Amino acid sequence: MNPARSCASLLILFLTVIGSSGCLGIPGRSQPLNDHQRELYRESFQMVCDRIDTTFWDPDALGEKWAQSKDKHRASLEAASTANEARKAMHGLLSDLNLSHFAIIPGSASEGLGEGGSAETGVVLRVAEGRAVVVRIEGDSPAQHSGILPGEIVVAVGEKQLEPLIERWAADGNKYLPVQGMASTMQGSAGDTRTYTIEDADGNLRDVEITLETPNGTGKPVKFGHIGPIPLRLEKKLVEGGYLYMRFNMFLGPMQVMPWFQKALKEHADAPGLILDLRGNPGGLGLMACGIAGWLIEGDGFELGVMQFRDTKMKFVVNPRLDPWKKPVALLVDEGSASTTEILAQGLQDLGVARIFGRTTAGAALPSMIVRLPCGDLLQYAIAGYHSRSGKRLEGVGVLPDEVIPVDPEKIRDEGDPILNAALRWFEGSTGVREKTSR
């Protein structure tokens, strides 16, 4: 297994699985299991066991306790009289691992996710009090031209109400699944037309019809394996106070992203601070985090963390640069920031290089696979363990910002971008001198 390739975005993996398989879940979850359905759950239970037996990165850690757990929960499955009880047996098996990112996602949870696609509306949604809040409108997008505003609420997509779907996606505590689900409602094939019910600040509802478009991006579309091409967004500008703002939407396309990043730092070397916006960045190639960090860390011999696979160990060694950025760095993240983004963010936080603003990240740092089980449910399982430089585990936990800014529709309407504004306030109050990175 190539460790760099294994750090591809969980979002890409998830939408690929969802988009390529229909919901095969057994209807009537409280109905008695017939012989055929019971056999499907037996096969599913065995598939769960086999996947963990063959991919878990530390077989010795499983030990006799894992064998006993399999026997106990297999007996529970055999005694199950309904699909709910059979699923509970598989849940129990994974719970006994006492590890994050091992889960059974009911087949019904994939309903409403759609098939994704390269075309989009330009709306970025996040959850506040169980509702889908518009936190960003991409420039020159169908949504911008339609008049949808940040701070408004997307109530429904066609006939589908979003609140029940959000509740279902968030049922197991996974912060990332609602992000993925809401994103899929805003994606599709170019030319698709959808009607969105929008609620404004006064609680008034209106229907907005949007035709999805494939964004041009600012870089060339990128591919990863069989995924893509995906539009690559590279955004650079000077914001209030002359601070350099940079955003890219995925850790893919290193031959584009890395030269672009280096050139921007060189062209704007006089900027008093750097804002790196990784909100919604689902990750990608893990080693790109080492390259980005190299431009922000003074000195050599540093690591962001270590990822342990079954047969190999990958150290995220920072690639030092001759003339790194030495001024303050603000990093913007949210619950849509995952994988490589989390590795970079936690590493920079551990090293004291950046101050982080936003919301706790997805907690999806590991290369995590999602497969469809014979019973129709989804199995999510991690294939590596990771700990940051400080020893922190990110999977299922995420990166905690230094300054947390919750999703607040009213504040978004008033300020536009509360997270960015918090970073600007910090810059204005800082000395402009960054502490030297400690080993």
Residue pairs with C-beta under 8 A, 6 or more apart in sequence:
1 309
1 311
1 312
3 286
3 307
3 309
3 312
3 314
4 285
4 286
4 287
4 314
5 225
5 285
6 286
6 309
6 367
6 383
6 384
7 283
7 284
7 285
7 286
7 287
7 307
7 339
7 340
7 343
7 367
8 224
8 225
8 227
8 283
8 284
8 285
8 339
8 367
9 250
9 251
9 282
9 283
9 284
9 338
9 339
9 340
10 176
10 282
10 283
10 338
10 339
10 362
10 364
10 368
10 370
11 176
11 180
11 183
11 282
11 283
11 338
12 224
12 227
12 282
12 284
13 368
13 369
13 370
14 180
14 370
15 113
15 115
15 116
15 180
15 184
16 226
16 227
17 370
17 371
17 372
17 378
18 110
18 113
18 114
18 115
18 116
18 184
19 114
19 115
19 116
19 117
21 372
23 107
23 108
23 110
23 111
23 376
24 107
24 372
24 375
24 376
25 106
25 107
25 108
25 375
25 376
25 377
26 37
26 40
26 83
26 107
26 375
26 376
28 83
29 82
29 83
29 84
29 87
29 106
29 108
30 82
30 83
30 84
31 82
31 83
32 81
32 82
33 41
33 80
33 81
33 82
33 83
33 86
37 83
37 375
38 80
38 86
40 374
40 375
40 376
41 77
41 80
41 83
41 86
41 87
41 90
41 374
41 375
42 77
42 78
43 373
43 374
43 375
44 90
44 373
44 374
44 375
44 377
44 379
45 73
45 74
45 77
45 89
45 90
45 93
47 371
47 373
47 374
47 379
48 90
48 93
48 94
48 104
48 373
48 379
48 381
49 70
49 93
51 369
51 371
51 379
51 381
52 62
52 66
52 97
52 102
52 381
53 59
53 62
55 310
55 369
55 381
55 383
56 62
56 310
56 383
57 308
57 309
57 310
57 383
57 384
57 385
58 308
58 385
59 310
65 96
66 96
66 97
69 92
69 93
69 96
70 93
72 92
73 89
73 90
73 92
73 93
73 96
74 89
76 85
76 88
76 89
76 92
77 86
77 89
77 90
79 85
80 86
80 88
80 89
83 375
86 375
87 104
87 106
87 375
87 377
90 104
90 377
91 104
94 102
94 103
94 104
99 382
99 395
99 396
100 363
100 382
100 393
100 395
100 396
100 397
101 363
101 364
101 366
101 368
101 380
101 381
101 382
101 395
101 396
102 380
102 381
102 382
103 172
103 174
103 379
103 380
104 373
104 377
104 378
104 379
104 380
105 172
105 177
105 370
105 377
105 378
105 379
105 380
106 377
106 378
107 375
107 376
107 377
107 378
108 168
109 168
109 169
109 171
109 177
109 378
110 378
111 165
111 168
112 160
112 165
112 168
112 181
112 185
113 180
113 181
113 184
113 185
114 184
114 185
114 187
114 188
115 184
115 188
116 183
116 184
116 187
116 188
117 187
117 188
117 189
117 190
117 192
117 212
118 187
118 189
118 190
118 214
118 229
118 230
118 231
119 187
119 188
119 189
119 190
119 191
119 192
119 212
119 213
119 214
120 138
120 141
120 142
120 186
120 187
120 188
120 212
120 213
120 214
120 215
121 141
121 142
121 143
121 186
121 187
121 194
121 196
121 210
121 212
122 137
122 138
122 139
122 141
122 142
122 143
122 144
122 186
122 215
123 134
123 136
123 137
123 138
123 141
123 143
123 148
123 154
123 186
124 134
124 135
124 136
124 137
124 138
124 183
124 186
124 280
124 336
125 132
125 133
125 134
125 135
125 154
125 182
125 183
125 185
125 186
126 132
126 133
126 135
126 179
126 182
126 334
126 335
126 336
126 407
127 133
127 166
127 170
127 178
127 182
127 335
127 407
128 406
128 407
128 408
128 409
130 163
130 166
130 167
130 170
131 153
131 155
131 162
131 163
131 166
132 153
132 154
132 155
132 162
132 163
132 166
132 182
133 151
133 152
133 153
133 407
133 409
133 412
134 148
134 149
134 150
134 151
134 152
134 153
134 154
134 412
135 150
135 334
135 407
135 412
136 150
136 279
136 280
136 417
137 143
137 144
137 148
137 149
137 150
138 144
138 215
141 213
141 215
142 210
142 211
142 212
142 213
143 210
146 208
146 209
146 210
147 208
148 196
148 198
148 208
149 200
149 413
150 412
150 413
150 416
150 417
151 201
151 409
151 410
151 412
151 413
152 198
152 199
152 200
152 201
152 409
153 198
153 199
153 409
154 162
154 182
154 185
154 196
154 197
154 198
154 199
155 161
155 162
155 163
155 197
155 198
155 199
155 205
156 162
156 196
156 197
157 185
157 194
157 195
157 196
157 197
158 194
158 195
160 185
162 182
162 185
165 181
166 178
166 181
166 182
169 177
169 178
169 180
169 181
170 177
170 178
175 335
175 360
175 362
175 363
175 398
176 335
176 336
176 338
176 362
176 363
176 364
178 335
179 280
179 335
179 336
179 362
183 336
187 212
188 194
188 212
189 212
190 212
190 213
190 214
191 211
191 212
192 211
192 212
193 209
193 210
193 211
193 212
194 209
194 210
194 212
195 207
195 208
195 209
195 210
196 207
196 208
196 209
196 210
197 205
197 206
197 207
197 208
198 205
198 206
198 207
198 208
199 205
200 206
201 409
201 410
201 413
214 231
215 231
215 233
216 231
217 231
217 232
217 233
217 234
218 232
218 233
218 234
218 235
219 232
219 233
219 234
219 253
219 256
219 257
219 260
220 232
220 253
220 256
221 228
221 229
221 230
221 231
221 232
222 228
222 229
222 230
222 232
222 250
222 252
222 253
222 256
223 229
223 230
224 230
224 252
224 284
224 285
230 250
230 252
231 249
232 248
232 249
232 250
232 252
232 253
232 256
232 257
233 247
233 248
233 249
234 247
234 248
234 256
234 257
234 260
235 245
235 246
235 247
235 248
235 277
236 244
236 245
236 246
236 247
236 260
236 264
237 245
238 244
238 245
238 268
238 271
239 245
239 275
239 420
239 424
240 424
241 272
241 273
241 424
241 427
241 428
242 270
242 271
242 272
243 271
243 272
243 273
243 274
243 275
243 424
243 427
244 264
244 265
244 268
244 271
244 273
244 274
244 275
245 275
245 277
245 420
246 261
246 264
246 274
246 275
246 276
246 277
247 276
247 277
247 278
247 279
248 257
248 260
248 261
248 278
248 281
249 280
249 281
250 281
250 282
250 283
250 284
251 257
251 281
251 283
251 284
251 285
251 286
251 288
251 289
251 339
251 340
251 341
252 284
252 285
252 288
254 285
254 288
254 291
257 288
258 288
258 291
258 292
261 292
261 295
262 295
265 274
265 295
265 325
271 327
272 327
272 328
272 427
272 432
273 327
273 328
273 329
273 330
273 427
273 430
273 432
274 296
274 325
274 327
274 328
274 329
274 330
275 329
275 330
275 332
275 420
275 423
275 424
276 329
276 330
276 331
276 332
276 354
277 332
277 420
278 331
278 332
278 333
278 337
278 341
278 344
278 345
279 332
279 333
279 334
279 336
279 337
279 358
279 419
280 334
280 336
280 337
281 336
281 337
281 338
281 340
281 341
282 336
282 337
282 338
282 339
282 341
282 362
283 338
283 339
283 340
283 341
283 342
283 343
283 364
284 339
284 340
285 340
286 307
286 314
286 316
286 339
286 340
286 343
287 316
288 340
289 304
289 316
289 340
289 341
289 343
289 344
289 347
290 304
290 316
290 317
290 318
290 319
291 319
292 344
293 302
293 304
293 318
293 319
293 344
293 347
293 348
293 353
294 318
294 319
294 320
294 321
294 324
295 321
295 324
295 325
296 324
296 325
296 329
296 348
296 353
296 354
297 318
297 320
297 324
297 348
297 351
297 353
297 437
298 324
298 326
298 436
298 437
299 320
299 437
299 439
300 318
300 320
301 439
302 317
302 318
302 320
302 351
302 389
302 437
302 439
303 315
303 316
303 317
303 318
303 347
303 389
304 316
304 318
304 343
304 344
304 346
304 347
304 348
304 350
304 388
304 389
305 316
305 343
305 346
305 347
305 386
305 387
305 388
305 389
306 313
306 314
306 315
306 316
306 386
306 387
307 313
307 314
307 316
307 366
307 384
307 385
307 386
308 314
308 384
308 385
308 386
309 383
309 384
310 383
310 384
316 343
316 347
318 347
326 434
327 432
327 434
328 355
328 426
328 427
328 430
328 432
328 433
328 434
329 348
329 353
329 354
329 355
329 434
330 354
330 355
330 356
330 357
330 423
330 426
330 427
331 345
331 348
331 349
331 354
331 355
331 356
331 357
332 356
332 357
332 358
332 419
332 420
332 423
333 341
333 342
333 345
333 356
333 357
333 358
333 359
333 361
333 399
333 401
334 358
334 359
334 361
334 419
335 359
335 360
335 361
335 362
335 398
336 362
337 345
337 358
337 361
337 362
337 399
338 361
338 362
338 364
338 365
339 362
339 364
339 365
341 361
342 361
342 362
342 363
342 364
342 365
342 394
342 398
342 399
343 365
343 386
343 388
343 394
345 354
345 356
345 361
345 399
346 388
346 389
346 390
346 392
346 394
346 399
347 388
347 389
348 354
348 356
349 356
349 399
349 402
350 388
350 389
350 390
350 392
351 389
351 437
351 438
352 435
352 437
352 438
353 434
353 437
355 402
355 403
355 423
355 426
356 399
356 400
356 401
356 402
356 403
357 401
357 402
357 403
357 405
357 419
357 422
357 423
357 426
358 401
358 404
358 405
358 419
359 401
359 404
359 405
359 406
359 407
360 398
360 399
360 400
360 401
360 404
361 394
361 398
361 399
362 398
363 394
363 395
363 396
363 397
363 398
364 395
365 386
365 394
365 395
366 382
366 383
366 384
366 385
366 386
366 394
366 395
367 382
367 383
367 384
368 380
368 381
368 382
368 383
368 395
369 380
369 381
369 382
369 383
370 378
370 379
370 380
371 378
371 379
372 378
372 379
373 379
382 395
385 393
385 395
386 393
386 394
386 395
387 393
387 394
388 394
403 422
403 426
405 418
405 419
405 422
408 418
411 418
412 418
415 421
